[in-house]
Amino acid sequence: MDWKSTVHGLLGGAHTSTGDETDAGAQLVVDHPTGEEAYRAALARHCRWEEAQDVLWVRPIVPGGTDPETGEKVYSLSACRRRSLAWTRLRVYESQVVFTLANGQVARIEPAQGPELDELRAWDAFQLELTAQEEQALEELREDSWWGRYA
């Protein structure tokens, strides 16, 4: 399986153990060149690849807050901005895609677990409240700022 299929499978939850793809997803873990973890976040279920530049765009999910009126979890879409992974080396290792980034850090897209999987489930529920236009804008991963609802 090629790396793009692996990434899409991880994001889409194809590795589910329950048969329900929404019970699985992906997380991004970035390590400093020294091996210390620098960053960890659940990933939204979409990505975009720029072949000419070896760049993969993803959307890390910054933990949301609770709407005081509804009690539902909501997210700042400006905080959940797209991020790029510009790599110099890439490999698929078991159920992970490992990127050596241009800055020397190592990033892994791997199965989400624990708090990151919980955050992804809450994000999925939140996305059900978005309009089709809002959802499409998020999935295209082309904008860095969000001016609509949930800014």
C-alpha positions as CSV (number, residue, x, y, z in Angstrom):
1,M,0.0,0.0,0.0
2,D,1.4,3.4,-0.9
3,W,1.7,6.2,1.7
4,K,-1.2,8.3,0.4
5,S,-3.6,5.3,0.7
6,T,-2.3,4.7,4.2
7,V,-2.8,8.4,5.2
8,H,-6.4,8.4,3.7
9,G,-7.1,5.1,5.5
10,L,-5.9,6.4,8.8
11,L,-7.8,9.7,8.5
12,G,-11.0,7.9,7.4
13,G,-10.9,5.3,10.2
14,A,-10.4,2.3,7.9
15,H,-8.4,0.6,10.7
16,T,-11.5,0.4,13.0
17,S,-11.9,-2.7,15.2
18,T,-15.7,-2.2,15.5
19,G,-16.7,-1.9,11.9
20,D,-17.7,1.7,12.4
21,E,-15.1,4.0,10.8
22,T,-16.1,6.9,13.2
23,D,-14.7,4.8,16.0
24,A,-11.2,5.3,14.6
25,G,-9.1,8.1,13.1
26,A,-5.7,9.6,13.0
27,Q,-3.4,11.7,15.1
28,L,-0.3,13.7,14.4
29,V,2.7,13.4,16.6
30,V,5.8,15.5,16.0
31,D,9.1,14.9,17.7
32,H,12.1,17.2,18.0
33,P,15.3,15.9,16.4
34,T,16.4,14.9,20.0
35,G,13.4,12.5,20.2
36,E,11.3,14.6,22.7
37,E,7.7,15.0,21.7
38,A,6.9,18.5,20.5
39,Y,3.3,18.2,19.4
40,R,0.3,15.9,19.5
41,A,-3.2,16.4,18.1
42,A,-6.1,14.5,16.5
43,L,-6.4,15.1,12.8
44,A,-9.6,16.0,10.9
45,R,-10.6,13.4,8.3
46,H,-9.3,15.2,5.3
47,C,-5.9,16.1,3.7
48,R,-4.5,17.6,0.5
49,W,-1.2,16.8,-1.1
50,E,0.8,19.1,-3.3
51,E,2.9,16.8,-5.4
52,A,5.2,19.4,-6.9
53,Q,6.4,20.5,-3.4
54,D,6.2,17.3,-1.3
55,V,3.8,19.0,1.0
56,L,0.9,17.4,2.8
57,W,-1.8,19.7,4.3
58,V,-3.7,18.4,7.3
59,R,-6.0,19.9,9.9
60,P,-5.0,19.3,13.5
61,I,-7.9,19.6,16.0
62,V,-7.2,22.1,18.8
63,P,-9.4,21.0,21.7
64,G,-12.7,22.8,21.8
65,G,-14.8,24.3,24.5
66,T,-18.4,23.8,25.6
67,D,-21.3,26.0,24.3
68,P,-22.9,27.3,27.5
69,E,-26.4,27.3,25.9
70,T,-26.4,23.8,24.4
71,G,-23.7,22.0,26.4
72,E,-22.3,20.7,23.1
73,K,-18.6,20.9,22.3
74,V,-17.7,23.7,19.8
75,Y,-14.4,24.6,18.1
76,S,-12.7,27.7,17.0
77,L,-12.1,27.1,13.3
78,S,-9.5,29.8,13.3
79,A,-7.6,27.8,15.9
80,C,-8.0,24.5,14.0
81,R,-6.0,25.9,11.1
82,R,-4.5,23.9,8.3
83,R,-0.9,22.8,8.8
84,S,1.7,21.7,6.3
85,L,4.1,18.9,6.5
86,A,7.0,19.6,4.1
87,W,9.2,16.6,4.1
88,T,12.6,15.5,3.0
89,R,12.0,11.8,3.6
90,L,8.9,9.7,4.0
91,R,8.2,6.1,4.8
92,V,5.4,3.8,5.8
93,Y,6.1,1.9,9.0
94,E,3.4,-0.6,10.1
95,S,0.3,1.5,10.6
96,Q,2.1,4.9,10.5
97,V,3.3,7.3,7.9
98,V,6.6,8.8,9.1
99,F,7.8,12.1,7.7
100,T,11.3,13.6,8.2
101,L,10.4,17.3,8.0
102,A,12.5,20.0,6.4
103,N,13.3,21.4,9.8
104,G,14.7,18.1,11.1
105,Q,11.7,17.1,13.2
106,V,9.9,13.8,12.7
107,A,6.2,13.7,12.2
108,R,4.0,10.6,12.4
109,I,0.4,10.2,11.2
110,E,-0.8,7.2,13.2
111,P,-4.0,5.7,14.6
112,A,-5.6,8.1,17.1
113,Q,-6.0,6.9,20.7
114,G,-6.9,8.1,24.1
115,P,-7.7,11.8,24.4
116,E,-7.0,12.4,20.7
117,L,-9.6,9.9,19.6
118,D,-12.1,11.4,22.1
119,E,-11.4,14.8,20.6
120,L,-11.8,13.5,17.1
121,R,-15.2,12.0,18.0
122,A,-16.3,15.4,19.4
123,W,-15.0,17.1,16.3
124,D,-17.0,14.7,14.1
125,A,-20.2,15.6,16.1
126,F,-19.4,19.3,15.8
127,Q,-19.0,19.0,12.0
128,L,-22.6,17.7,11.7
129,E,-23.7,21.3,12.7
130,L,-21.7,23.0,9.9
131,T,-23.3,24.0,6.6
132,A,-22.3,22.3,3.4
133,Q,-20.3,25.4,2.4
134,E,-18.5,25.5,5.7
135,E,-17.6,21.9,5.6
136,Q,-16.4,22.1,2.0
137,A,-14.2,25.1,2.9
138,L,-12.6,23.1,5.7
139,E,-12.1,20.1,3.5
140,E,-10.4,22.0,0.8
141,L,-7.5,23.1,3.1
142,R,-6.8,26.2,1.1
143,E,-7.5,29.0,3.7
144,D,-5.5,30.0,6.7
145,S,-8.1,32.2,8.3
146,W,-11.7,31.6,9.2
147,W,-14.2,34.5,9.1
148,G,-17.5,32.7,9.3
149,R,-19.3,31.2,12.3
150,Y,-17.1,29.6,15.0
151,A,-14.2,32.0,14.3
